Amino acid sequence: MTTPPAVSTHDFELVSGLEIHVQLNTASKIFSSDSATFGAQPNAHISAVSLALPGALPKLNREVVEKAVKMGLALNCTINQLNYFDRKNYFYADLPKGYQITQDAEPICRNGYLDLVLADGTERRIGINRIHLEEDAGKSLHDQDENFSYVDLNRAGVPLIEIVTEPDIRSAEEASLLLTEMRKLVRHLGVSDGNMEEGSLRCDANISIREKGATAFGTRCEVKNLNSIRNVRRAMDFEFNRQKELVSAGGSIVQSTLTFDADQGTTAPMRSKEEANDYRYFPDPDLAPVSISEEWLNAIKAAMPALPAEITHKLVSDFGISNSEAGIFAEDAALLDYLHKALETVKNPKSVINWLTGPIRALLNDRGTDISGFKVDAARFAEVINLVDDKKLTQQIAIQQLLPALELQPAKDAATLAAEMSLLITDNGDQLSEFADQVLEKFKPQVQAYKNGKKGVLGLFVGEVMKMAGGKADAQKLNALLQEKLK
């Protein structure tokens, strides 16, 4: 690994903005009926439109517009109800038309923001300059043959939105948190799977520096195609320190496009940075302007789910839980739906929250799955929690025995199954008293230690009696019974 340049003694600050490319999860491409599914054999999802054959004309996918508007609403943007597509002209082997269809002068969304809360509790608002629609390019493969490059056009025409932030980012922490929140948001809204490994979410970072207190922006460099949140942090830290060292040594920053070497943790120049006029943007004559009527816009707004911040605030307010606990549900729509269904029949709402954020979450993490992999429906789960809260069943037995049994017999009533399995807490006081006497007789030194003031050994006695009772005893009652015997 290459060590990042040493930090200079000059007092600089980072100035950065991100360009976040989100692949929309539509079944077909933005301007054709070709499948947009990831993972097919090369050039399996192509047509005359993808190949840019003469006479082939694009036709806009309506769902793409709706998903872009959803993202704009979630990011507090103004929706541009009359927008149009432009041609961005440049040559590359995986761009058959010789231009990319995108939006330049009139993007679909403008002037939004996203609020972040940093680890130290500081609140930061990052401005969203614009969101525009565009098509993805194909993919060039340079490692398949010694003499030739191959081209796979499956991705050509896959729908993207590009979210362009203002240069409001002042640290690698803010950049990674912003990208994390964007990934949560696209998944929550159902507009993308946000899978960075498959390229569904990609990021370019514009990075510059300036002396603290200065208002003018420095010369920026753009680091392209960062495919993980960790790499965004690494690239930003490296580039920030590189620019500081260069300026401190009397050098100057050259505006350029950089690539990030994830193995070495370094950036390197790809080419000098293009300007907008290099692309010769002009309106695409093959596509009519997109007109979003008030009726259509209102229908999209009505279909919007509650946003994670709203969900978090409501859960904290309704149940007195922490922001971090509420965030677990706000970030997982399926888990939130499961919670709401369980709340319909559970007696103590806080109990179901504690179970889902505690033992059930641990169970699902061990299995490497989410709530969809838990085969106990919400109503049965609520029955189990009620049994535990009513002191008819211990939580340990519920987790270790009853819930696994219910996964195998999901139609079974929880109380009935618990009774059939002899899992319910016994009220046989005489038997528990006998077990307690046996335990105290067995652990005479510990009994003396308890009487000498070492109260912590009470837990040992409770645990031993619980074993003898097969876990079917009320721990609080055992505590009281043992304390009475130890007087």
Secondary structure, 3 states (H helix, E strand, C coil): CCCCCCCCCCCEEEEEEEEEEEECCCCECCCCCCECCCCCCCCCCCCCCCCCCCCCCCCCCHHHHHHHHHHHHHCCCEECCEECCEEEECCCCCCCCCEEEECCCCCCEEEEEEEEECCCCCEEEEEEEEEEEEECCCEEECCCCCCCCEEECCCCCCEEEEEEECCCECCHHHHHHHHHHHHHHHHHHCCCCCCCCCCCEEEEEEEEEEECCCCCCCCCEEEEEECCHHHHHHHHHHHHHHHHHHHHCCCCCCCEEEEEECCCCEEEEEEECCCHHHHCCEECCCCCCEECCHHHHHHHHHCCCCCHHHHHHHHHHHHCCCHHHHHHHHCCHHHHHHHHHHHCCCCCHHHHHHHHHCHHHHHHHHHCCCHHHCCCCHHHHHHHHHHHHCCCCCHHHHHHHHHHHHHHCCCCCHHHHHHHCCCCCCCCHHHHHHHHHHHHHHCHHHHHHHHCCCHHHHHHHHHHHHHHCCCCCCHHHHHHHHHHHHC
